[in-house]
Amino acid sequence: MKKFFLLLYSLLLIISCQEKDLKKEIKKTRTPNSFAIVIHGGAGGIKREYFTEEQQKAYAEKLQEALNAGYLVLKKGGISLDAIQAAINVMEDSPLFNAGKGAVYNSEAAQEMDASIMDGQTLNSGAVAGVNHIKNPILAARVVMDSSSHVMLSGKGAEIMAAKYGIEMVDSSYFFTEKRMNQLKKIQGKEQTQLDHTAFLIKNELIDDHKYGTVGAVAIDKNGNIAAGTSTGGMTNKKYGRIGDSPIIGAGTYANNLTCGISSTGSGEYFIRTVAAHEVSNLIQYKKVSPSEALHEVLFNQIGKLGGEGGMILLDKNGDVYWDFNSTGMFRGYKKSNGDTKIEMFEKTN
């Protein structure tokens, strides 16, 4: 009889645990018709004391503008691909960020920009690398994805295709900013490169020098489809032809409806070597770890141990937002259909 009651108790305990697990799963499902967008404007040595109030205001306003642009697309029922494109366009058009208009100079005193975009529903993706006449590289990446059988086009080939499909082309003088040229001159002739915003802060200049230059966005639309995109000008004084992680699917950008969407920013070579964005997705899908644990594992235990630095933003299949970085700060923000919104620049608050 004692054994019978012990067995009965064990069965009831198992059933109870299963019910609790089921409730947990129910809580984690996405709210129907909900949507969200998360963006970043680069990570690095971003400390409050490095920024004037004017600089902080300028970055916060531009991040909010980018969020609003993407959010509006989602609110109107638009797809996540269009939403991240809209958000990234805003940052590409601003000299505050190292992408598009604010792209840094390579060792030849020219810009070479990279971008990528990925659809989490189909795993279709597109990227461009080493372009310098495309006003908004993220639009060219979308053209490669939608209108070719390829994933990545570089240099002249990418520009020919972009022009063919009506993407706005500009003279290289469009990308000129005195601050970026001054950055190059300070380190030109030395055997070193500079990740945007890592040194040489001048307090009275609006564009700072203390962050890794990349912008990115991840969104989930009302249908539950995820998309991710990343755009960058690379590193100041980089060697001609250098390509970082931003246009590489699985390193700088990744999206999969089964798990999440990710955009990376930082020392690109390390994100390539660890296949960082895809590694985070794999940890979530196959190891069943939480998104926050997956981000920490890749950024601190893989990239960090190799000597790399940077951050990542993540939006999972349930519409939950996560971010992490092993640098001192990262420009970041999100906006969700339930009213939650946040913009942060400096140390982590959660």
PEWOKA-V989184 format. One line per field, one symbol per residue. ss: DSSP state (@ for helix, = for strand, . for the rest). A space follows every 50 residues. Layout:
ss=???
This chain:
ss=.@@@@@@@@@@@@@@@@@@@@@@@@@@@.......=========...@@@ ..@@@@@@@@@@@@@@@@@@@@@@@....@@@@@@@@@@@@@.......@ @@..........=======.....=======..=..@@@@@@@@@@@... .===@@@@@@@@@@....=..@@@@..@@@@@@@@@@......==..... ..............======.....=======..==............=. ..====...=======.@@@@@@..@@@@@@@@@@@....@@@@@@@@@@ @@@@@@...=======....=====...========....====......
